[in-house]
């Protein structure tokens, strides 16, 4: 504990130690309060992530089922024809900040419409597959954002817990120990000063 070792002796040093201890204890209290809030937010985000993952997997399974039927009915040529000219989806991530942690809050997904010049799906199964994959893409984006939020907030939970533990288990006990040593040293000095004053007074009485 470098700060405590460099503390000057006497009352000024004790005041500095007392101030450092007060600051450390307030810091630990604030970190523990932050940790409680972050843990609650992390649990909420975990539930959101689980729901998004489940919805995405269900929709992906549905879309894969329709695609398989479409391929059985029309073959790969029908799939190539149905996907020709279709643009890529666009995803926008909206961010927020929770207790100093910036993380995704939501996503906006834009699925391009089929161009008028593009060939229509050769069979109903491929049309259903196209719609189902569009829904799956939206939920995949929501799951990815939720997963990223869980990772970011979770990392801050771990970091905050470590900082709070370091204060409670190491820094604060060392400051208290240094403060106790300072109190003992001051008490000893005052005791020695009192003895010296009594000796001086006794000597003055004996040798007026």
Secondary structure, DSSP 8 states (H G I E B T S, - for coil): -HHHHT--SHHHHHHHHHHHHHHHHHHHHHHHHHHHHHHHHHHHHHHHHHHHHHHHHHHHHHHHHHHHHHHHHHHHHHHHHHHTT----EEEEEEEEETTEEEEEEEEEE-----TTS---SSHHHHHHHHHHHHHHHHHHHHHHHHHHHHHHHHHHHHHHHHHHHIIIIIHHHHHHHHHHHHHHHHHHHHHHHHHHHHHHHHHHH--
